[in-house]
Amino acid sequence: MFKEAIEAAKLIKNAFDTAEKLKDDIDRLKELGESNMKAMELAQIAINLQNLVFSLQRNLWTLETNHRSLEDKIRQYETFEVEKDKYAPHQCASGAVVYRPIQPIHDAEGNVIVHYLCANCYEQHKKSILQPGEIVDSHRTLKCHCCSSVVLYERIECLVETIGSRHAIDWSDY
Ligand SMILES: [Zn+2]
């Protein structure tokens, strides 16, 4: 009987010990759960911060690019301010308006350099010298390689006559 009582007491103690251990385990699990949640929260915050840093880097890069482009524009405006007073509007025979130098400009050998500026680019504070282009509608053209404008410069009379007479011959054959 006494032995049985000791055994029962042992069982009860074991049960208590087991229950105590189980409680410890549950608490530990809870702690782990909480710390895992914290770790996840921290990881999320780290990701958010990383995204913020990337976004700020992108903004900084855009600002730097804009800043450089504005500096270039200011430099271009300043250069143009010096140049623009040397030119005045000029109407070509075709009626198109370009800008040409007020005073003749010479090359190293003293020859006059005949050149015109694109009116479209001039309005945008850009100096763009027009270059000879293709023949369009029996006109010599000047082309702006900056804005792709094409200016009808002058009519080619003899070419028109040649084409006209060629047509006349062609038609007379019929
Ligand atoms: Zn132009």
Backbone and ligand atoms as CSV (ligand in chain L), in Angstrom:
chain,resi,resn,atom,element,x,y,z
A,1,MET,N,N,0.828,-1.222,0.000
A,1,MET,CA,C,0.000,0.000,0.000
A,1,MET,C,C,0.854,1.260,0.000
A,2,PHE,N,N,1.856,1.225,0.907
A,2,PHE,CA,C,2.778,2.340,1.033
A,2,PHE,C,C,3.576,2.518,-0.267
A,3,LYS,N,N,3.960,1.331,-0.810
A,3,LYS,CA,C,4.722,1.327,-2.052
A,3,LYS,C,C,3.881,1.919,-3.189
A,4,GLU,N,N,2.614,1.491,-3.193
A,4,GLU,CA,C,1.693,1.978,-4.233
A,4,GLU,C,C,1.497,3.497,-4.137
A,5,ALA,N,N,1.433,3.961,-2.871
A,5,ALA,CA,C,1.261,5.408,-2.644
A,5,ALA,C,C,2.470,6.164,-3.166
A,6,ILE,N,N,3.655,5.605,-2.940
A,6,ILE,CA,C,4.885,6.253,-3.437
A,6,ILE,C,C,4.862,6.288,-4.973
A,7,GLU,N,N,4.461,5.154,-5.570
A,7,GLU,CA,C,4.400,5.066,-7.041
A,7,GLU,C,C,3.420,6.108,-7.593
A,8,ALA,N,N,2.234,6.197,-6.903
A,8,ALA,CA,C,1.204,7.161,-7.334
A,8,ALA,C,C,1.735,8.580,-7.231
A,9,ALA,N,N,2.438,8.857,-6.100
A,9,ALA,CA,C,3.018,10.195,-5.891
A,9,ALA,C,C,4.032,10.490,-6.995
A,10,LYS,N,N,4.834,9.448,-7.355
A,10,LYS,CA,C,5.835,9.618,-8.417
A,10,LYS,C,C,5.147,9.979,-9.748
A,11,LEU,N,N,4.036,9.206,-9.993
A,11,LEU,CA,C,3.295,9.436,-11.250
A,11,LEU,C,C,2.741,10.867,-11.313
A,12,ILE,N,N,2.178,11.253,-10.124
A,12,ILE,CA,C,1.619,12.614,-10.076
A,12,ILE,C,C,2.717,13.654,-10.317
A,13,LYS,N,N,3.887,13.413,-9.648
A,13,LYS,CA,C,5.009,14.368,-9.812
A,13,LYS,C,C,5.463,14.405,-11.273
A,14,ASN,N,N,5.549,13.190,-11.874
A,14,ASN,CA,C,5.940,13.120,-13.294
A,14,ASN,C,C,4.955,13.895,-14.170
A,15,ALA,N,N,3.666,13.658,-13.797
A,15,ALA,CA,C,2.621,14.357,-14.561
A,15,ALA,C,C,2.794,15.870,-14.424
A,16,PHE,N,N,3.048,16.316,-13.168
A,16,PHE,CA,C,3.288,17.746,-12.937
A,16,PHE,C,C,4.519,18.228,-13.698
A,17,ASP,N,N,5.609,17.371,-13.592
A,17,ASP,CA,C,6.859,17.745,-14.296
A,17,ASP,C,C,6.627,17.858,-15.798
A,18,THR,N,N,5.870,16.847,-16.322
A,18,THR,CA,C,5.584,16.834,-17.760
A,18,THR,C,C,4.770,18.072,-18.156
A,19,ALA,N,N,3.767,18.321,-17.285
A,19,ALA,CA,C,2.917,19.491,-17.552
A,19,ALA,C,C,3.738,20.773,-17.513
A,20,GLU,N,N,4.658,20.834,-16.539
A,20,GLU,CA,C,5.528,22.013,-16.397
A,20,GLU,C,C,6.399,22.193,-17.637
A,21,LYS,N,N,6.931,21.028,-18.089
A,21,LYS,CA,C,7.810,21.060,-19.274
A,21,LYS,C,C,7.013,21.493,-20.512
A,22,LEU,N,N,5.789,20.923,-20.591
A,22,LEU,CA,C,4.909,21.264,-21.711
A,22,LEU,C,C,4.624,22.769,-21.734
A,23,LYS,N,N,4.390,23.299,-20.515
A,23,LYS,CA,C,4.120,24.739,-20.402
A,23,LYS,C,C,5.347,25.545,-20.865
A,24,ASP,N,N,6.546,25.043,-20.424
A,24,ASP,CA,C,7.797,25.713,-20.846
A,24,ASP,C,C,7.926,25.717,-22.368
A,25,ASP,N,N,7.621,24.498,-22.926
A,25,ASP,CA,C,7.726,24.377,-24.389
A,25,ASP,C,C,6.773,25.336,-25.110
A,26,ILE,N,N,5.525,25.378,-24.552
A,26,ILE,CA,C,4.522,26.274,-25.165
A,26,ILE,C,C,4.995,27.727,-25.093
A,27,ASP,N,N,5.513,28.102,-23.882
A,27,ASP,CA,C,6.032,29.473,-23.737
A,27,ASP,C,C,7.159,29.752,-24.731
A,28,ARG,N,N,8.040,28.738,-24.854
A,28,ARG,CA,C,9.199,28.878,-25.764
A,28,ARG,C,C,8.699,29.060,-27.209
A,29,LEU,N,N,7.689,28.232,-27.547
A,29,LEU,CA,C,7.098,28.326,-28.895
A,29,LEU,C,C,6.509,29.712,-29.131
A,30,LYS,N,N,5.810,30.193,-28.059
A,30,LYS,CA,C,5.210,31.532,-28.164
A,30,LYS,C,C,6.296,32.583,-28.395
A,31,GLU,N,N,7.384,32.432,-27.580
A,31,GLU,CA,C,8.502,33.384,-27.711
A,31,GLU,C,C,9.071,33.344,-29.114
A,32,LEU,N,N,9.275,32.049,-29.576
A,32,LEU,CA,C,9.827,31.888,-30.922
A,32,LEU,C,C,8.905,32.537,-31.955
A,33,GLY,N,N,7.623,32.283,-31.738
A,33,GLY,CA,C,6.627,32.860,-32.639
A,33,GLY,C,C,6.740,34.359,-32.673
A,34,GLU,N,N,6.821,34.959,-31.480
A,34,GLU,CA,C,6.928,36.423,-31.394
A,34,GLU,C,C,8.206,36.927,-32.029
A,35,SER,N,N,9.336,36.212,-31.688
A,35,SER,CA,C,10.603,36.692,-32.224
A,35,SER,C,C,10.630,36.501,-33.740
A,36,ASN,N,N,9.972,35.397,-34.212
A,36,ASN,CA,C,9.912,35.197,-35.663
A,36,ASN,C,C,9.136,36.327,-36.323
A,37,MET,N,N,8.016,36.707,-35.641
A,37,MET,CA,C,7.228,37.813,-36.159
A,37,MET,C,C,8.078,39.072,-36.227
A,38,LYS,N,N,8.878,39.277,-35.145
A,38,LYS,CA,C,9.728,40.467,-35.096
A,38,LYS,C,C,10.764,40.420,-36.214
A,39,ALA,N,N,11.341,39.201,-36.395
A,39,ALA,CA,C,12.351,39.045,-37.445
A,39,ALA,C,C,11.731,39.347,-38.804
A,40,MET,N,N,10.468,38.871,-38.992
A,40,MET,CA,C,9.797,39.127,-40.265
A,40,MET,C,C,9.520,40.609,-40.457
A,41,GLU,N,N,9.084,41.229,-39.321
A,41,GLU,CA,C,8.826,42.684,-39.390
A,41,GLU,C,C,10.098,43.438,-39.744
A,42,LEU,N,N,11.211,43.017,-39.066
A,42,LEU,CA,C,12.500,43.679,-39.322
A,42,LEU,C,C,12.922,43.488,-40.774
A,43,ALA,N,N,12.720,42.238,-41.279
A,43,ALA,CA,C,13.085,41.957,-42.664
A,43,ALA,C,C,12.274,42.836,-43.612
A,44,GLN,N,N,10.969,43.002,-43.288
A,44,GLN,CA,C,10.094,43.834,-44.128
A,44,GLN,C,C,10.559,45.279,-44.106
A,45,ILE,N,N,10.913,45.740,-42.866
A,45,ILE,CA,C,11.399,47.124,-42.736
A,45,ILE,C,C,12.678,47.295,-43.550
A,46,ALA,N,N,13.571,46.259,-43.465
A,46,ALA,CA,C,14.838,46.326,-44.212
A,46,ALA,C,C,14.565,46.408,-45.707
A,47,ILE,N,N,13.566,45.604,-46.172
A,47,ILE,CA,C,13.216,45.618,-47.607
A,47,ILE,C,C,12.671,46.996,-47.997
A,48,ASN,N,N,11.777,47.522,-47.124
A,48,ASN,CA,C,11.213,48.857,-47.397
A,48,ASN,C,C,12.303,49.918,-47.478
A,49,LEU,N,N,13.258,49.818,-46.516
A,49,LEU,CA,C,14.350,50.799,-46.494
A,49,LEU,C,C,15.209,50.674,-47.746
A,50,GLN,N,N,15.435,49.407,-48.143
A,50,GLN,CA,C,16.241,49.166,-49.339
A,50,GLN,C,C,15.554,49.781,-50.573
A,51,ASN,N,N,14.229,49.552,-50.651
A,51,ASN,CA,C,13.464,50.130,-51.764
A,51,ASN,C,C,13.529,51.646,-51.746
A,52,LEU,N,N,13.443,52.197,-50.509
A,52,LEU,CA,C,13.514,53.648,-50.357
A,52,LEU,C,C,14.867,54.173,-50.838
A,53,VAL,N,N,15.932,53.431,-50.464
A,53,VAL,CA,C,17.284,53.840,-50.869
A,53,VAL,C,C,17.394,53.788,-52.394
A,54,PHE,N,N,16.875,52.697,-53.016
A,54,PHE,CA,C,16.906,52.565,-54.477
A,54,PHE,C,C,16.157,53.721,-55.130
A,55,SER,N,N,14.966,53.999,-54.564
A,55,SER,CA,C,14.129,55.060,-55.131
A,55,SER,C,C,14.834,56.412,-55.010
A,56,LEU,N,N,15.480,56.645,-53.836
A,56,LEU,CA,C,16.211,57.902,-53.644
A,56,LEU,C,C,17.401,57.990,-54.599
A,57,GLN,N,N,18.058,56.829,-54.814
A,57,GLN,CA,C,19.198,56.809,-55.743
A,57,GLN,C,C,18.733,57.145,-57.155
A,58,ARG,N,N,17.547,56.578,-57.509
A,58,ARG,CA,C,16.990,56.852,-58.841
A,58,ARG,C,C,16.663,58.341,-58.980
A,59,ASN,N,N,16.034,58.905,-57.919
A,59,ASN,CA,C,15.687,60.329,-57.942
A,59,ASN,C,C,16.932,61.194,-58.058
A,60,LEU,N,N,17.959,60.788,-57.300
A,60,LEU,CA,C,19.219,61.549,-57.315
A,60,LEU,C,C,19.833,61.507,-58.703
A,61,TRP,N,N,19.802,60.308,-59.313
A,61,TRP,CA,C,20.362,60.137,-60.659
A,61,TRP,C,C,19.598,61.017,-61.656
A,62,THR,N,N,18.238,61.035,-61.528
A,62,THR,CA,C,17.406,61.859,-62.422
A,62,THR,C,C,17.726,63.336,-62.216
A,63,LEU,N,N,17.853,63.724,-60.924
A,63,LEU,CA,C,18.164,65.127,-60.623
A,63,LEU,C,C,19.519,65.523,-61.201
A,64,GLU,N,N,20.503,64.602,-61.073
A,64,GLU,CA,C,21.840,64.898,-61.590
A,64,GLU,C,C,21.794,65.049,-63.113
A,65,THR,N,N,21.029,64.144,-63.761
A,65,THR,CA,C,20.900,64.201,-65.228
A,65,THR,C,C,20.234,65.505,-65.636
A,66,ASN,N,N,19.129,65.851,-64.932
A,66,ASN,CA,C,18.423,67.101,-65.233
A,66,ASN,C,C,19.328,68.308,-65.023
A,67,HIS,N,N,20.094,68.239,-63.935
A,67,HIS,CA,C,20.997,69.331,-63.598
A,67,HIS,C,C,22.029,69.527,-64.717
A,68,ARG,N,N,22.606,68.395,-65.181
A,68,ARG,CA,C,23.599,68.460,-66.260
A,68,ARG,C,C,22.967,69.020,-67.529
A,69,SER,N,N,21.739,68.551,-67.825
A,69,SER,CA,C,21.070,69.011,-69.049
A,69,SER,C,C,20.742,70.496,-68.955
A,70,LEU,N,N,20.349,70.963,-67.731
A,70,LEU,CA,C,20.079,72.397,-67.537
A,70,LEU,C,C,21.356,73.219,-67.690
A,71,GLU,N,N,22.470,72.680,-67.146
A,71,GLU,CA,C,23.756,73.378,-67.271
A,71,GLU,C,C,24.129,73.529,-68.742
A,72,ASP,N,N,23.908,72.420,-69.510
A,72,ASP,CA,C,24.206,72.452,-70.952
A,72,ASP,C,C,23.355,73.511,-71.636
A,73,LYS,N,N,22.057,73.566,-71.242
A,73,LYS,CA,C,21.132,74.520,-71.843
A,73,LYS,C,C,21.556,75.948,-71.546
A,74,ILE,N,N,21.947,76.202,-70.268
A,74,ILE,CA,C,22.390,77.545,-69.874
A,74,ILE,C,C,23.623,77.942,-70.693
A,75,ARG,N,N,24.569,76.970,-70.825
A,75,ARG,CA,C,25.795,77.236,-71.584
A,75,ARG,C,C,25.429,77.557,-73.044
A,76,GLN,N,N,24.480,76.778,-73.583
A,76,GLN,CA,C,24.025,76.975,-74.970
A,76,GLN,C,C,23.375,78.352,-75.131
A,77,TYR,N,N,22.521,78.738,-74.143
A,77,TYR,CA,C,21.856,80.048,-74.171
A,77,TYR,C,C,22.888,81.167,-74.114
A,78,GLU,N,N,23.883,81.009,-73.204
A,78,GLU,CA,C,24.904,82.039,-73.043
A,78,GLU,C,C,25.694,82.213,-74.335
A,79,THR,N,N,26.073,81.083,-74.952
A,79,THR,CA,C,26.821,81.129,-76.210
A,79,THR,C,C,25.968,81.784,-77.282
A,80,PHE,N,N,24.682,81.420,-77.310
A,80,PHE,CA,C,23.783,81.941,-78.334
A,80,PHE,C,C,23.576,83.443,-78.174
A,81,GLU,N,N,23.464,83.902,-76.904
A,81,GLU,CA,C,23.277,85.331,-76.646
A,81,GLU,C,C,24.390,86.143,-77.295
A,82,VAL,N,N,25.618,85.609,-77.254
A,82,VAL,CA,C,26.764,86.300,-77.845
A,82,VAL,C,C,26.638,86.277,-79.374
A,83,GLU,N,N,26.209,85.130,-79.919
A,83,GLU,CA,C,26.162,84.919,-81.370
A,83,GLU,C,C,24.968,85.596,-82.049
A,84,LYS,N,N,23.820,85.609,-81.349
A,84,LYS,CA,C,22.564,85.976,-82.036
A,84,LYS,C,C,22.544,87.395,-82.615
A,85,ASP,N,N,23.255,88.330,-81.953
A,85,ASP,CA,C,23.257,89.707,-82.443
A,85,ASP,C,C,24.055,89.868,-83.735
A,86,LYS,N,N,24.790,88.829,-84.094
A,86,LYS,CA,C,25.580,88.915,-85.331
A,86,LYS,C,C,24.742,88.528,-86.553
A,87,TYR,N,N,23.483,88.100,-86.298
A,87,TYR,CA,C,22.623,87.633,-87.399
A,87,TYR,C,C,21.322,88.429,-87.461
A,88,ALA,N,N,20.752,88.503,-88.665
A,88,ALA,CA,C,19.467,89.189,-88.864
A,88,ALA,C,C,18.600,88.342,-89.785
A,89,PRO,N,N,17.258,88.489,-89.693
A,89,PRO,CA,C,16.394,87.690,-90.572
A,89,PRO,C,C,16.613,88.054,-92.044
A,90,HIS,N,N,16.446,87.072,-92.890
A,90,HIS,CA,C,16.609,87.286,-94.332
A,90,HIS,C,C,15.567,86.449,-95.056
A,91,GLN,N,N,14.904,87.077,-96.054
A,91,GLN,CA,C,13.895,86.330,-96.798
A,91,GLN,C,C,14.501,85.816,-98.098
A,92,CYS,N,N,14.423,84.513,-98.289
A,92,CYS,CA,C,14.943,83.898,-99.521
A,92,CYS,C,C,13.991,84.235,-100.675
A,93,ALA,N,N,14.445,84.007,-101.904
A,93,ALA,CA,C,13.626,84.271,-103.092
A,93,ALA,C,C,12.324,83.475,-103.038
A,94,SER,N,N,12.366,82.314,-102.403
A,94,SER,CA,C,11.172,81.458,-102.310
A,94,SER,C,C,10.165,81.989,-101.289
A,95,GLY,N,N,10.606,82.951,-100.471
A,95,GLY,CA,C,9.737,83.492,-99.423
A,95,GLY,C,C,10.093,82.957,-98.046
A,96,ALA,N,N,10.885,81.884,-98.012
A,96,ALA,CA,C,11.279,81.287,-96.718
A,96,ALA,C,C,12.208,82.241,-95.956
A,97,VAL,N,N,12.079,82.216,-94.654
A,97,VAL,CA,C,12.906,83.106,-93.831
A,97,VAL,C,C,14.017,82.310,-93.152
A,98,VAL,N,N,15.221,82.848,-93.257
A,98,VAL,CA,C,16.379,82.266,-92.567
A,98,VAL,C,C,17.089,83.422,-91.849
A,99,TYR,N,N,18.141,83.146,-91.173
A,99,TYR,CA,C,18.956,84.217,-90.571
A,99,TYR,C,C,20.318,84.203,-91.255
A,100,ARG,N,N,20.843,85.398,-91.515
A,100,ARG,CA,C,22.173,85.458,-92.138
A,100,ARG,C,C,23.039,86.478,-91.398
A,101,PRO,N,N,24.377,86.372,-91.535
A,101,PRO,CA,C,25.252,87.289,-90.790
A,101,PRO,C,C,25.051,88.734,-91.225
A,102,ILE,N,N,25.072,89.659,-90.267
A,102,ILE,CA,C,24.935,91.087,-90.587
A,102,ILE,C,C,26.238,91.557,-91.252
A,103,GLN,N,N,27.342,91.140,-90.656
A,103,GLN,CA,C,28.657,91.450,-91.229
A,103,GLN,C,C,29.188,90.186,-91.910
A,104,PRO,N,N,29.868,90.337,-93.065
A,104,PRO,CA,C,30.409,89.134,-93.716
A,104,PRO,C,C,31.400,88.414,-92.799
A,105,ILE,N,N,31.342,87.099,-92.829
A,105,ILE,CA,C,32.270,86.283,-92.032
A,105,ILE,C,C,33.272,85.651,-93.001
A,106,HIS,N,N,34.549,85.717,-92.640
A,106,HIS,CA,C,35.599,85.234,-93.550
A,106,HIS,C,C,36.263,83.982,-93.016
A,107,ASP,N,N,36.779,83.178,-93.947
A,107,ASP,CA,C,37.581,82.016,-93.537
A,107,ASP,C,C,39.030,82.476,-93.351
A,108,ALA,N,N,39.924,81.528,-93.076
A,108,ALA,CA,C,41.319,81.867,-92.793
A,108,ALA,C,C,41.988,82.561,-93.986
A,109,GLU,N,N,41.514,82.248,-95.223
A,109,GLU,CA,C,42.117,82.848,-96.434
A,109,GLU,C,C,41.469,84.183,-96.785
A,110,GLY,N,N,40.510,84.602,-96.023
A,110,GLY,CA,C,39.862,85.899,-96.274
A,110,GLY,C,C,38.646,85.799,-97.184
A,111,ASN,N,N,38.262,84.584,-97.583
A,111,ASN,CA,C,37.068,84.424,-98.428
A,111,ASN,C,C,35.809,84.527,-97.571
A,112,VAL,N,N,34.775,85.137,-98.127
A,112,VAL,CA,C,33.506,85.282,-97.395
A,112,VAL,C,C,32.815,83.919,-97.315
A,113,ILE,N,N,32.410,83.569,-96.127
A,113,ILE,CA,C,31.656,82.309,-95.956
A,113,ILE,C,C,30.174,82.660,-95.971
A,114,VAL,N,N,29.502,82.267,-97.066
A,114,VAL,CA,C,28.062,82.522,-97.167
A,114,VAL,C,C,27.341,81.402,-96.418
A,115,HIS,N,N,26.621,81.778,-95.410
A,115,HIS,CA,C,25.876,80.740,-94.679
A,115,HIS,C,C,24.629,81.333,-94.037
A,116,TYR,N,N,23.670,80.448,-93.784
A,116,TYR,CA,C,22.389,80.856,-93.194
A,116,TYR,C,C,22.100,80.006,-91.973
A,117,LEU,N,N,21.350,80.603,-91.055
A,117,LEU,CA,C,20.960,79.841,-89.858
A,117,LEU,C,C,19.496,79.432,-89.963
A,118,CYS,N,N,19.175,78.302,-89.371
A,118,CYS,CA,C,17.800,77.798,-89.342
A,118,CYS,C,C,16.964,78.699,-88.420
A,119,ALA,N,N,15.850,79.233,-88.974
A,119,ALA,CA,C,15.001,80.145,-88.204
A,119,ALA,C,C,14.325,79.418,-87.037
A,120,ASN,N,N,13.968,78.164,-87.275
A,120,ASN,CA,C,13.309,77.364,-86.235
A,120,ASN,C,C,14.237,77.180,-85.036
A,121,CYS,N,N,15.494,76.819,-85.321
A,121,CYS,CA,C,16.460,76.624,-84.232
A,121,CYS,C,C,16.818,77.958,-83.581
A,122,TYR,N,N,16.888,79.015,-84.404
A,122,TYR,CA,C,17.206,80.349,-83.885
A,122,TYR,C,C,16.188,80.754,-82.812
A,123,GLU,N,N,14.898,80.464,-83.097
A,123,GLU,CA,C,13.835,80.793,-82.134
A,123,GLU,C,C,14.009,80.010,-80.833
A,124,GLN,N,N,14.676,78.878,-80.946
A,124,GLN,CA,C,14.900,78.046,-79.749
A,124,GLN,C,C,16.303,78.257,-79.169
A,125,HIS,N,N,16.879,79.415,-79.502
A,125,HIS,CA,C,18.197,79.808,-78.982
A,125,HIS,C,C,19.298,78.815,-79.359
A,126,LYS,N,N,19.171,78.268,-80.570
A,126,LYS,CA,C,20.203,77.337,-81.048
A,126,LYS,C,C,20.757,77.868,-82.354
A,127,LYS,N,N,22.091,77.796,-82.483
A,127,LYS,CA,C,22.694,78.223,-83.746
A,127,LYS,C,C,22.927,76.978,-84.593
A,128,SER,N,N,22.159,76.871,-85.683
A,128,SER,CA,C,22.327,75.723,-86.555
A,128,SER,C,C,22.501,76.210,-87.990
A,129,ILE,N,N,23.687,75.973,-88.549
A,129,ILE,CA,C,23.979,76.424,-89.915
A,129,ILE,C,C,23.314,75.480,-90.909
A,130,LEU,N,N,22.540,76.071,-91.835
A,130,LEU,CA,C,21.834,75.260,-92.840
A,130,LEU,C,C,22.831,74.729,-93.862
A,131,GLN,N,N,22.623,73.483,-94.265
A,131,GLN,CA,C,23.511,72.834,-95.234
A,131,GLN,C,C,22.731,72.543,-96.517
A,132,PRO,N,N,23.446,72.490,-97.665
A,132,PRO,CA,C,22.731,72.202,-98.919
A,132,PRO,C,C,21.982,70.878,-98.828
A,133,GLY,N,N,20.727,70.888,-99.291
A,133,GLY,CA,C,19.911,69.667,-99.255
A,133,GLY,C,C,19.547,69.216,-100.651
A,134,GLU,N,N,18.569,68.331,-100.754
A,134,GLU,CA,C,18.134,67.795,-102.047
A,134,GLU,C,C,17.298,68.841,-102.792
A,135,ILE,N,N,17.055,68.568,-104.061
A,135,ILE,CA,C,16.196,69.471,-104.841
A,135,ILE,C,C,14.746,69.055,-104.599
A,136,VAL,N,N,13.930,70.026,-104.172
A,136,VAL,CA,C,12.514,69.750,-103.882
A,136,VAL,C,C,11.656,70.741,-104.661
A,137,ASP,N,N,10.659,70.245,-105.395
A,137,ASP,CA,C,9.749,71.108,-106.176
A,137,ASP,C,C,10.516,72.118,-107.022
A,138,SER,N,N,11.546,71.652,-107.689
A,138,SER,CA,C,12.388,72.501,-108.560
A,138,SER,C,C,13.077,73.632,-107.784
A,139,HIS,N,N,13.309,73.397,-106.530
A,139,HIS,CA,C,14.000,74.395,-105.706
A,139,HIS,C,C,15.256,73.772,-105.091
A,140,ARG,N,N,16.310,74.568,-105.025
A,140,ARG,CA,C,17.458,74.157,-104.206
A,140,ARG,C,C,16.999,74.307,-102.766
A,141,THR,N,N,17.400,73.405,-101.949
A,141,THR,CA,C,16.973,73.494,-100.546
A,141,THR,C,C,18.174,73.599,-99.623
A,142,LEU,N,N,17.875,74.072,-98.437
A,142,LEU,CA,C,18.852,74.093,-97.354
A,142,LEU,C,C,18.243,73.276,-96.231
A,143,LYS,N,N,19.074,72.423,-95.668
A,143,LYS,CA,C,18.535,71.539,-94.633
A,143,LYS,C,C,19.195,71.805,-93.285
A,144,CYS,N,N,18.343,71.766,-92.243
A,144,CYS,CA,C,18.875,71.907,-90.880
A,144,CYS,C,C,19.099,70.498,-90.324
A,145,HIS,N,N,20.335,70.198,-89.980
A,145,HIS,CA,C,20.637,68.862,-89.461
A,145,HIS,C,C,20.338,68.753,-87.972
A,146,CYS,N,N,19.893,69.886,-87.409
A,146,CYS,CA,C,19.548,69.871,-85.982
A,146,CYS,C,C,18.068,69.525,-85.795
A,147,CYS,N,N,17.169,70.231,-86.558
A,147,CYS,CA,C,15.732,69.996,-86.374
A,147,CYS,C,C,15.087,69.382,-87.618
A,148,SER,N,N,15.910,69.087,-88.638
A,148,SER,CA,C,15.455,68.451,-89.893
A,148,SER,C,C,14.551,69.347,-90.746
A,149,SER,N,N,14.522,70.655,-90.460
A,149,SER,CA,C,13.750,71.572,-91.313
A,149,SER,C,C,14.376,71.614,-92.705
A,150,VAL,N,N,13.514,71.748,-93.705
A,150,VAL,CA,C,14.002,71.910,-95.083
A,150,VAL,C,C,13.499,73.245,-95.587
A,151,VAL,N,N,14.408,74.095,-96.039
A,151,VAL,CA,C,14.046,75.425,-96.525
A,151,VAL,C,C,14.186,75.448,-98.044
A,152,LEU,N,N,13.095,75.826,-98.744
A,152,LEU,CA,C,13.188,76.002,-100.195
A,152,LEU,C,C,13.976,77.283,-100.400
A,153,TYR,N,N,15.147,77.166,-100.986
A,153,TYR,CA,C,16.045,78.319,-101.050
A,153,TYR,C,C,15.823,79.147,-102.309
A,154,GLU,N,N,16.050,78.518,-103.477
A,154,GLU,CA,C,15.812,79.255,-104.730
A,154,GLU,C,C,15.332,78.300,-105.808
A,155,ARG,N,N,14.550,78.841,-106.739
A,155,ARG,CA,C,13.983,78.033,-107.817
A,155,ARG,C,C,15.063,77.788,-108.875
A,156,ILE,N,N,15.107,76.569,-109.395
A,156,ILE,CA,C,16.084,76.273,-110.444
A,156,ILE,C,C,15.362,76.400,-111.783
A,157,GLU,N,N,15.492,77.590,-112.409
A,157,GLU,CA,C,14.736,77.896,-113.630
A,157,GLU,C,C,15.139,77.019,-114.802
A,158,CYS,N,N,16.464,76.875,-115.043
A,158,CYS,CA,C,16.893,76.142,-116.236
A,158,CYS,C,C,16.493,74.671,-116.141
A,159,LEU,N,N,16.542,74.127,-114.920
A,159,LEU,CA,C,16.161,72.717,-114.739
A,159,LEU,C,C,14.679,72.548,-115.080
A,160,VAL,N,N,13.871,73.525,-114.672
A,160,VAL,CA,C,12.432,73.487,-114.955
A,160,VAL,C,C,12.218,73.526,-116.464
A,161,GLU,N,N,12.981,74.426,-117.126
A,161,GLU,CA,C,12.844,74.551,-118.583
A,161,GLU,C,C,13.215,73.245,-119.278
A,162,THR,N,N,14.328,72.625,-118.823
A,162,THR,CA,C,14.796,71.375,-119.423
A,162,THR,C,C,13.721,70.306,-119.289
A,163,ILE,N,N,13.197,70.177,-118.062
A,163,ILE,CA,C,12.167,69.153,-117.816
A,163,ILE,C,C,10.943,69.446,-118.683
A,164,GLY,N,N,10.592,70.769,-118.756
A,164,GLY,CA,C,9.428,71.192,-119.534
A,164,GLY,C,C,9.586,70.818,-121.005
A,165,SER,N,N,10.794,71.123,-121.553
A,165,SER,CA,C,11.014,70.846,-122.971
A,165,SER,C,C,11.041,69.331,-123.203
A,166,ARG,N,N,11.626,68.567,-122.235
A,166,ARG,CA,C,11.686,67.111,-122.369
A,166,ARG,C,C,10.267,66.534,-122.422
A,167,HIS,N,N,9.433,67.083,-121.582
A,167,HIS,CA,C,8.039,66.640,-121.559
A,167,HIS,C,C,7.366,66.918,-122.892
A,168,ALA,N,N,7.714,68.131,-123.451
A,168,ALA,CA,C,7.133,68.546,-124.718
A,168,ALA,C,C,7.505,67.561,-125.826
A,169,ILE,N,N,8.794,67.145,-125.793
A,169,ILE,CA,C,9.258,66.190,-126.807
A,169,ILE,C,C,8.546,64.852,-126.645
A,170,ASP,N,N,8.489,64.410,-125.359
A,170,ASP,CA,C,7.838,63.132,-125.068
A,170,ASP,C,C,6.410,63.127,-125.582
A,171,TRP,N,N,5.680,64.204,-125.338
A,171,TRP,CA,C,4.268,64.256,-125.735
A,171,TRP,C,C,4.097,64.330,-127.262
A,172,SER,N,N,5.072,64.994,-127.931
A,172,SER,CA,C,4.938,65.154,-129.370
A,172,SER,C,C,5.024,63.808,-130.106
A,173,ASP,N,N,5.669,62.829,-129.417
A,173,ASP,CA,C,5.796,61.502,-130.031
A,173,ASP,C,C,4.446,60.768,-130.126
A,174,TYR,N,N,3.492,61.173,-129.297
A,174,TYR,CA,C,2.216,60.430,-129.280
A,174,TYR,C,C,1.240,60.903,-130.339
L,1,ZN,ZN,ZN,16.774,73.798,-87.197
